[in-house]
Amino acid sequence: MINAKLFAVTRTIDSQVESEFLARASHAAKKCYQAESPKLGEMIDVEGRLFRTSHHTTLEHYSFTWDIEGIAVSDITLGAHLASPFYNSDQRSGRFCAKMFENPDFSSIREYVKFFWPKIGALKRQEVMDFVKTGVEVYHQQIGAATKIAADLIAEERPKASVKYIEANAPKIAQEQLRMFISAIFPTGFDLTLDHIALASLYKAAWTPGLMFLTQQMADSVLTLYPEIAYMFSRRGKIWSPIFAFSGQDYEIKYKPGCILRAIDDSDGVVWIPEPEDMYPLDLLHFLPETMNNGIGGVKTKVEISMACMGQDQRHRTIRRGEPVFTGNFYLPPIPALLPKAAVLVKEVMDKWLKIVRPGPWDLAATVAPYGAMMRYVKNASFNALFHEQNKRLCWCAQEEIYHVGRSLRQAIEKERGKDSPLLRVLEPYCFKTGKCAEGDRYCGRDIGARKTGEYFPARRI
């Protein structure tokens, strides 16, 4: 079950005030209206003058950090990370943490379902568990073969990769791609930091049973420190889940993610093209006066990607995203696609998930969806946000699927604006610009020398 442990809060140097959170809010408020800096500890009516009147920037000088365990991956992707950009978090990787799927605790997953959907009954609960176990069985049966395929592909596609690199990364890449069969209800963990208004807003807006439970734990831990601010927490109380834009048992296996270029908006002037030193190791694009106009225009796309890839995509919080929709399709990455009877394995998993989708409940079906279930949504990125995203996602340390989304976008812009478009100079990884890897010891092994041949963005399989 979800456990949110508060382990860090903002502290003021040498502060002795009794209620530091309210003292900091009062200090910020008084600062705005006094000729001299106020003394920390001089209090005002925070509820009446700040909270109820929506002067909330004064309440954003204090932050909390939680160590969260036992939460479903889907309650992060379709919950904590879905809509709000006002957070910082670091999530356990489904790509690199091998133990996540090795010896699953099915009883805890069953309890998760029973706790949050107590009305569905034993028969429906058994259908859910049959689906979850089927995905795990496929993973366990195929991980050995997938690891061998991954090792062969690394050696083929990344000629500079050492034997040590291949041995270390083949199992990780195999896990990354084979997890498409696994249910996203699998438990994970993450560190999450919010300022107080982000916490109170997320608490009120919470739209899934898991997110409601998580935010209740978070609020309770804060109220243990500051019981006098209980008035700041209230519930909207509405359940939401993505729309399921398909009917029946029909689905399509997709071997590439979808990315459609909807618009390029540079109507307000010339886009300022940054140099590598403006982005590495610090990305200054949102801080430089020269790049302010880059925040006005941008690029709009429509993507169809797996839930696994969506979780990666959400890491770019300055990009605006529309409401996601389940398309009913399944993304099958290159490694599992090479396994014998791959389509049969997909059918086995998808048929059982679609039985849960119809007749619902839909929030349950969304929570247990396989990592490979595909979602469609619109993205609207300023040029600054886009340049940051694609510098990361066209790197081969990014997972294969999200790389191909970036590659498709690059190809679409080239088709729209031509090979000499200055935008293409920025939709490149650091190694393309400089000839050096920005990842240090995590160098992927690709042939950086190929940047001179014009074939630096191939349809990679790993």
Secondary structure, 3 states (H helix, E strand, C coil): CCEEEEEEECCCCCCCCCCHHHHHHHHHHHHHHCCCCCCCCCCCCHHHHHHCCCCHHHHCCCEEEEEEEEEECHHHHHHHCCCCCCCEEEECCCCCCHHHCCCCCHHHHHHHHHHHCCCCHHHHHHHHHHHHHHHHHHHHHHHHHHHHHHHHHHHHHCCCCCHHHHHHHHHHHHHHHHHHHCECCCEEEEEEEEEHHHHHHHHHHCCCHHHHHHHHHHHHHHHHHCHHHHHHCCCCCCCCCCEECCCCCCCCEECCCEEEEEEEECCCCCCCCCCHHHCCCCCCCCCCHHHHHHHCCEEEEEEEEEHHHHHHHCCCCCCEECCCEEEEEEECCHHHHCCCCHHHHHHHHHHHHHHHHCCCCHHHHHHCCECCEEEEEEEEEEHHHHHHHHHHHCCCCCCHHHHHHHHHHHHHHHHHHCCCCHHHHCCCCHHHHHCCCCCHHHCCCCCHHHHHCCCCCCCCCC
